[in-house]
Amino acid sequence: MFIKIRRDTLIILILAFMLILSGRFMSYVSYASSNETDQGVPISGVIVKGNDIVPTESIKGLVAGEGFRAGSYIQGDTLVTSKRKLPLEGAITNTEEAVKFASIPGTQIYPIIACDVKVDKSTGIVTVNVIEDFSAVVVK
């Protein structure tokens, strides 16, 4: 009824099972931790720095409107969105201009006078640094 297995054979079988199991686990972990897709590096997030009055959500909305949103990816020096492909430097310039038109909610006051957009091509993180200056704001 019982199968007779020597102790050293059982140890070898257990070690082989553990090696196979750990190899599978390592391949799953390496696939899950890779941030690059077949197309390129996906846009993984937007970080906004330097804003005091203008809400972060309105700045992120303007950045997303210029193409830096979920579903877009960076392929070399090109930003590929669901609707178009454009040079990364052109997209950064367009985003810097668009963020300057972020207003205080409920008003037509645009306090952002300067903006700097940086894109990390290896992680897909977009960092937006804004400078708000209320001394240059024209209130109508």
N, C-alpha and C positions, 0 to 999 in steps of 0.2 A: 504494500500500500504506500509506504513512504519511499521517496526517492533519496538514495544515499548520495550526499554531496560532501566532499571533503572541505575542511575549513578553509584552506588556502584558495580553493576554487570559488567558494562563496565570497571571500574577500575580493578576489579579482572581479567577479561579476558585479558586486556592489560598487567598486571603484569605477568600472566601465559605465555603469548606469549614472553615477554622479557626474562623470565627465561629459556624457551626452546631454544630461539635463542642464549642466552649467553652460555648455556651449550653446544650446538653444536659448537659454536665458540671456546670455551676452549678445547674441545676434538680435533678439527682440529689443533689448535696451539700446543697442547702437542704432537700430532703425528708428526708434522712438525719439532719440535725442538728436537726430540729424535735423537741421533746420533748412536744408536745401531741398527743393523739389526738382522735378525733371525740368521745369521751365526756368527756374532761377531761385532767388531768395525772396520769400514772401514778405510783404509789409506786415510786421508783427505788432506795431504799436506807435503811438504818437505821444511824446512827452512835451508839455508846454511849461516854459520857465519864464519868470519875470512879470507875469500879469498880476495886477492887484484888483482892478475894477472890472475889466472885461472878463466875462465868464470863460472858463476853460472849454466848455462845451461848444460855444460859438466859434472859438478859434479852431478846435478840432473839426468842426463841421466845414469850415472854409478849407482846411488842409485836405479833408476827404474829398471835397468838391474838385480839387485840383489833381486828384488821382492817387494820393497816398492814403488808401483805405484797405480794408480787408478784402481779399480777393485779387489785389494787385501784386505784382512781383517785379523784382529788379533782375534784369538779364543783361549782364555786362554793364554798359553805360546807357541802358534803355529802360524806361519805366513802362511796363506793359499793364494796361488796365483792361477791363472787360469790353471797352468800346474803342480804344485806340492805343497806339504805341507812340511814345514821344521821348526825346532825349532827356536824360536825367537832369542835366544842367538847366535845360529849359523849364522842366517841371519845378525845379527848385526856385528859379527866378519868378515863375508865375505864382508860386505859393507865397513867396516873400511879398509880392505886390498885393495878393488877395488878402493876406492877414492884416495888412494896414487898413483895410476897410471893415474891420471888426468893430462894431459900435457897442456902446453901453446899451443894454436892453431898454427899450421904450424911448430911446432918444436918437438923435442923429449926430451924436458926438463921437468922434473917432480919435481916441487918445493915443493910439499906437503910432509912433513916428518912425520906428525902425524895427526891422525883423531880420533874424538870421536863422536859416534852416540848414540843418546838417542831417545827412542820411548815412547811416552805417551800412555799407554794402554787404557785410558779412552776417549781420543779424537782422537787418530790415527795420531797425528802430529809427524813427524820424524824431529829431529833437528840434523844437521851435523855441528860440529865445526872442522875447519881445521887450521893447522899451516903451513904456508909457510916459508921456510928458504932457501934463495938463497946462503948462504955461504957453504951449503953442496951439492949443485947441481953440477953434473959433466956434463960439456958441451963438446960434441964431435965435 
